[in-house]
Amino acid sequence: MAVERVVVVGGGGLMGSGIAQVVAEAGIHVTIVDVDQSSIDRGMARIERNLSRSVERERITGDDKTAAQSRISPSLDLETAGADADHVIETVIEQIDAKTEVLRRLDAVCRDDVIFASNTSQFPISQLAATTNRPDRVVGSHWFNPPPVMKLIELVRGLETSDETVQVAVDLAHRYGKETVICKKDTPGFITSRLIALFMVEAARIVDEGIADVDDVNKACMLGFGHAQGPLATADLSGLDTVVRVADSLRAEYGERFLPPQILRSLVNAGHFGRKTGRGFGDYGDAV
């Protein structure tokens, strides 16, 4: 199927705006949908900053930036945007009720051939798909933050996801300039969330127990294991509120090895979620 118009739901957020930027830079028209104008404005401003930095670093030209921005349209109307979509990427908050509500609303207005890709890092794709009348055309599409930089998209098959749907998702990822891995079983945490959650939870526990400080834990993983950044820096980038939700969900499935330590819960309880609030394990100044 030809995909020329993509809708990113939750496009004002960190992940959603980054995905929208990638789609637009790939030459595809993208509509970012969010719940209020302030969210839309933050997303559009973030895209502007990211593209401007790319021009300054000579990764793209000024004409490339202008062309990409011309392909991005904001909207507060989910149904109208969905009715025109060839493909939908759902990037709303990592709460199952919020995601299923979005998918139900889209299912009522999108063409029957439109594939829904959910950017979840933990929820069963089969459960999300079951809320629609197109379970064979729902796939997990787990992007990594920041989407314009990270090369991987983890694709997840639900029980009913068709081979054609997976192939369309793979082809789109390549069109975006990304590589893919495929999680063949719809298991909690898929491949990557199970791996990184263990790193982040154990790294936080090491700090909580006074064994090492944040910088040294991050440095150990960067220099010892070749990670691009340490697990606590990754947690701050992902959002500590999201990390706690994911860890709690994985704990329910796999046991106490995913139990978040108190330092992680305390930061979240205090409203320090990482980069998006300006403070987490690190101090980032103004929220981004």
C-alpha positions as CSV (number, residue, x, y, z in Angstrom):
1,M,0.0,0.0,0.0
2,A,1.2,3.6,-0.7
3,V,1.7,5.7,2.4
4,E,1.8,9.4,1.7
5,R,0.0,10.8,4.7
6,V,0.9,9.8,8.2
7,V,-0.9,10.9,11.4
8,V,1.1,10.9,14.7
9,V,-1.2,11.0,17.7
10,G,0.5,12.6,20.7
11,G,2.7,14.5,18.3
12,G,3.3,17.3,20.7
13,G,5.3,15.2,23.1
14,L,9.1,14.4,23.0
15,M,8.7,11.1,21.2
16,G,5.8,12.1,19.0
17,S,7.4,15.3,17.7
18,G,10.6,13.5,17.0
19,I,8.8,10.8,15.1
20,A,6.9,13.4,13.1
21,Q,10.2,15.1,12.2
22,V,11.6,11.8,10.9
23,V,8.5,11.2,8.8
24,A,8.6,14.7,7.3
25,E,12.3,14.5,6.5
26,A,11.6,11.2,4.7
27,G,9.3,13.1,2.3
28,I,6.0,12.1,3.7
29,H,3.3,14.5,4.8
30,V,2.6,14.2,8.6
31,T,-0.2,15.6,10.8
32,I,0.6,15.8,14.5
33,V,-2.5,15.5,16.7
34,D,-2.6,16.4,20.4
35,V,-5.1,17.3,23.0
36,D,-4.5,21.1,23.3
37,Q,-2.8,23.9,21.5
38,S,0.0,24.3,24.0
39,S,1.1,20.7,23.4
40,I,1.0,21.3,19.7
41,D,3.0,24.5,20.0
42,R,5.7,22.7,22.2
43,G,6.0,20.0,19.6
44,M,6.3,22.3,16.7
45,A,8.9,24.4,18.5
46,R,10.9,21.3,19.3
47,I,10.9,20.3,15.7
48,E,12.0,23.8,14.7
49,R,14.9,23.6,17.2
50,N,16.0,20.2,16.1
51,L,15.9,21.1,12.4
52,S,17.8,24.3,13.0
53,R,20.5,22.4,14.9
54,S,20.8,20.0,11.9
55,V,21.3,22.9,9.6
56,E,23.9,24.5,11.9
57,R,25.8,21.1,12.0
58,E,25.5,20.8,8.2
59,R,23.6,17.6,8.4
60,I,20.8,19.1,6.2
61,T,20.5,22.3,4.2
62,G,18.2,25.2,4.8
63,D,16.1,24.1,1.9
64,D,15.8,20.6,3.4
65,K,14.6,22.2,6.7
66,T,12.0,24.3,4.9
67,A,10.7,21.4,2.9
68,A,10.4,19.2,6.0
69,Q,8.5,21.8,7.9
70,S,6.1,22.3,4.9
71,R,5.1,18.7,5.2
72,I,4.0,19.0,8.9
73,S,0.5,20.0,9.8
74,P,-0.8,20.4,13.4
75,S,-4.4,19.4,14.4
76,L,-6.6,19.2,17.5
77,D,-9.2,17.1,15.6
78,L,-8.3,13.4,15.8
79,E,-11.2,12.2,13.7
80,T,-10.7,14.6,10.8
81,A,-6.9,13.8,10.7
82,G,-7.6,10.1,10.9
83,A,-10.1,10.2,8.1
84,D,-7.3,11.4,5.7
85,A,-4.6,9.1,7.0
86,D,-2.8,6.4,5.1
87,H,-1.0,5.3,8.3
88,V,-1.3,6.1,12.0
89,I,1.4,6.1,14.6
90,E,0.0,6.3,18.2
91,T,2.5,7.9,20.7
92,V,0.2,8.9,23.5
93,I,1.0,8.5,27.2
94,E,2.0,5.0,28.3
95,Q,-1.3,4.2,29.8
96,I,-3.4,1.3,28.4
97,D,-6.7,3.1,28.7
98,A,-5.5,6.2,26.9
99,K,-4.1,4.1,24.0
100,T,-7.2,1.9,23.6
101,E,-9.4,5.0,23.5
102,V,-7.3,6.6,20.8
103,L,-7.4,3.4,18.7
104,R,-11.1,3.0,19.1
105,R,-11.8,6.5,17.9
106,L,-9.4,6.1,14.9
107,D,-10.9,2.7,14.0
108,A,-14.3,4.4,13.5
109,V,-13.0,6.9,11.0
110,C,-9.9,5.5,9.2
111,R,-10.1,3.6,6.0
112,D,-10.2,-0.2,6.5
113,D,-6.8,-0.7,4.9
114,V,-5.0,1.8,7.3
115,I,-2.5,0.2,9.6
116,F,-2.2,1.3,13.2
117,A,1.3,1.3,14.8
118,S,1.4,1.7,18.5
119,N,4.6,3.2,20.0
120,T,4.3,1.3,23.2
121,S,7.3,-0.1,25.1
122,Q,5.3,-2.6,27.2
123,F,1.6,-3.2,26.5
124,P,0.4,-6.3,24.7
125,I,-0.2,-5.5,21.0
126,S,-2.9,-8.2,20.9
127,Q,-4.8,-6.4,23.7
128,L,-4.6,-3.0,21.9
129,A,-5.6,-4.6,18.6
130,A,-8.6,-6.3,20.1
131,T,-10.2,-2.9,20.7
132,T,-10.3,-2.4,17.0
133,N,-12.1,-4.1,14.1
134,R,-8.7,-4.5,12.3
135,P,-6.6,-6.7,14.7
136,D,-4.6,-8.0,11.7
137,R,-3.6,-4.4,10.8
138,V,-2.2,-3.4,14.3
139,V,1.5,-3.6,15.0
140,G,3.8,-2.5,17.7
141,S,6.3,0.1,16.5
142,H,8.6,1.0,19.4
143,W,10.8,3.9,18.5
144,F,13.8,5.1,20.6
145,N,14.5,8.6,22.0
146,P,15.4,10.8,20.3
147,P,13.8,9.5,17.1
148,P,15.8,11.7,14.7
149,V,19.0,10.2,16.0
150,M,18.3,6.6,17.1
151,K,18.4,4.1,14.2
152,L,16.3,1.3,15.6
153,I,12.5,0.6,15.5
154,E,11.4,-2.5,17.4
155,L,8.4,-4.0,15.6
156,V,6.1,-6.3,17.6
157,R,3.7,-8.8,16.3
158,G,0.3,-9.2,18.0
159,L,-1.4,-12.6,17.8
160,E,-3.5,-11.5,14.8
161,T,-0.9,-9.2,13.1
162,S,-0.6,-10.2,9.5
163,D,2.6,-10.8,7.5
164,E,1.5,-8.0,5.2
165,T,1.2,-5.6,8.1
166,V,4.7,-6.4,9.4
167,Q,6.1,-6.0,5.9
168,V,4.5,-2.6,5.5
169,A,6.0,-1.6,8.9
170,V,9.4,-2.8,7.9
171,D,9.3,-1.0,4.5
172,L,8.2,2.2,6.2
173,A,11.0,2.0,8.8
174,H,13.5,1.7,5.9
175,R,11.9,4.6,4.2
176,Y,12.5,6.6,7.4
177,G,16.2,5.5,7.3
178,K,15.8,3.1,10.3
179,E,16.7,-0.5,11.0
180,T,14.3,-3.0,12.6
181,V,14.2,-5.9,14.9
182,I,11.1,-8.0,15.2
183,C,9.7,-9.4,18.4
184,K,7.9,-12.5,17.3
185,K,5.9,-13.1,20.5
186,D,3.7,-10.6,22.1
187,T,5.3,-10.8,25.5
188,P,5.5,-8.0,28.2
189,G,8.5,-5.7,27.6
190,F,9.2,-7.2,24.2
191,I,13.0,-7.4,23.6
192,T,14.4,-4.0,24.4
193,S,12.3,-2.8,27.4
194,R,13.1,-6.0,29.3
195,L,16.8,-5.4,28.7
196,I,17.0,-1.7,29.4
197,A,14.6,-1.8,32.4
198,L,16.9,-4.2,34.1
199,F,19.9,-1.9,33.4
200,M,18.0,1.2,34.7
201,V,16.5,-0.4,37.8
202,E,19.8,-2.0,38.8
203,A,21.8,1.2,38.1
204,A,19.3,3.2,40.3
205,R,19.6,0.5,43.0
206,I,23.4,0.8,43.0
207,V,23.1,4.6,43.6
208,D,20.3,4.1,46.2
209,E,22.6,1.7,48.1
210,G,25.4,4.2,48.2
211,I,27.7,1.9,46.2
212,A,28.5,4.5,43.5
213,D,27.3,7.9,42.3
214,V,25.3,8.6,39.2
215,D,28.2,9.8,37.1
216,D,30.3,6.7,37.8
217,V,27.5,4.3,37.1
218,N,26.9,6.0,33.8
219,K,30.6,6.1,33.0
220,A,31.0,2.4,33.9
221,C,28.4,1.4,31.3
222,M,29.8,3.8,28.6
223,L,33.4,2.9,28.9
224,G,33.1,-0.7,30.1
225,F,30.3,-1.8,27.9
226,G,30.4,0.6,25.0
227,H,27.0,2.2,25.7
228,A,26.4,5.6,24.0
229,Q,25.2,6.9,27.4
230,G,24.7,5.4,30.8
231,P,21.5,3.8,32.0
232,L,20.6,6.6,34.4
233,A,21.1,9.2,31.6
234,T,18.8,7.0,29.5
235,A,16.2,6.9,32.3
236,D,16.3,10.7,32.4
237,L,15.8,10.9,28.7
238,S,13.0,8.3,28.7
239,G,11.2,10.0,31.6
240,L,11.5,8.6,35.1
241,D,7.7,8.4,35.4
242,T,7.6,6.2,32.4
243,V,10.5,4.1,33.7
244,V,8.6,3.5,37.0
245,R,5.4,2.5,35.1
246,V,7.3,0.1,32.8
247,A,9.2,-1.4,35.7
248,D,6.1,-2.0,37.8
249,S,4.4,-3.6,34.8
250,L,7.3,-5.9,34.2
251,R,7.6,-6.7,37.9
252,A,4.0,-8.0,37.8
253,E,5.0,-10.3,35.0
254,Y,8.6,-11.4,35.8
255,G,9.1,-10.8,39.5
256,E,11.1,-8.7,41.9
257,R,14.2,-8.2,39.6
258,F,12.2,-5.3,38.1
259,L,11.3,-3.7,41.5
260,P,12.1,0.1,41.3
261,P,14.3,1.2,44.2
262,Q,13.2,4.0,46.5
263,I,15.4,6.7,44.9
264,L,13.5,6.2,41.6
265,R,10.1,6.5,43.3
266,S,11.2,9.5,45.3
267,L,12.3,11.4,42.3
268,V,9.0,10.7,40.5
269,N,7.0,11.5,43.6
270,A,8.8,14.9,43.7
271,G,7.9,15.6,40.1
272,H,11.5,15.2,38.9
273,F,11.0,13.1,35.7
274,G,14.3,13.8,34.0
275,R,15.0,15.9,31.0
276,K,11.4,16.9,30.4
277,T,11.1,18.5,33.8
278,G,14.7,19.7,34.0
279,R,15.8,17.4,36.8
280,G,16.1,13.7,37.4
281,F,19.3,11.8,38.2
282,G,20.9,14.7,36.5
283,D,20.2,18.5,36.5
284,Y,19.3,19.8,33.0
285,G,18.2,23.3,33.8
286,D,15.0,24.3,32.0
287,A,12.5,21.6,31.0
288,V,12.6,20.5,27.4
